Amino acid sequence: MFRLNDVDKPFWRDWPLTKPSLFPTPEPLHHFNKEFYDYEAKYAPGGSTHILPAEISPFVYQEVRRLALAAHRALGCRGVSRADFRWDDTAEGIGGLVCLEVNTQPGMTETSLVPELAAHAGIPFAELVQWMVEDASLNR
């Protein structure tokens, strides 16, 4: 359980990380290095730099993967969701890792994170969309 002051504390040295859940192949992590992730950074081509995979320790990498999938399942998500994290790399181990949100309908524009992460994993956009449509039709 998180207390409000745990989530609301300032991070002076932190990394924004994001991870999509349930791709048909292993997923990379993602880190964007922009002072402020504003509209321009998010939607303008070249508005931010994305580092794939994120340059973090294997232990933190695996923990983000585990937590993103656990959140996806706990919330009953289907298809692709995207979990966003903040990680304070000055904290020991994973002590500085906080899950901010799970986005159940991540963007699919040319600058969106999920299509970029899929492409990095070798999944073309058309194949990603086909997988999403077919997965959505599964009766689980």
Phi, psi and omega in degrees: 000134178262137170270153181306318183290341175290319183277327186275355184294147180287145174247117179272328177230092180222164181243126169282130180233147175220150181211122175282151179252146171068039166288156178287353176229167181304143185261142170274166171266174186215137177224125177254134181251090180222138181305313180221123184275080184265188182304314180299316180295325185280320190248341181275132176305129182079009182291339177209163179257131180250130181253116184233124349285167180299143182273077181228169182294151178303327181293314178294319178305310181293324180293320177297317177301314182296313182293321179297316179292320178298318179295317179304312181290317182298327180274357180072028180291156176232157178066227182256129168237167179228122178262131179252135183233159166240141181226119176271107185283001175270346177279150181286139177060233179255015181302334180264012183267124181228129174275120182275317184195162169241119181266115184274350177224070182295153182298157180228030178275177181293341178253005181288154186288317185298311178299325178293317178295322178296315179300321178297328179275004178087015181257111177297155183305313182299321179292321177300312181296318178299316179298318180297318179293314180295319179295324180294335182273356179287139179261101182261000000 
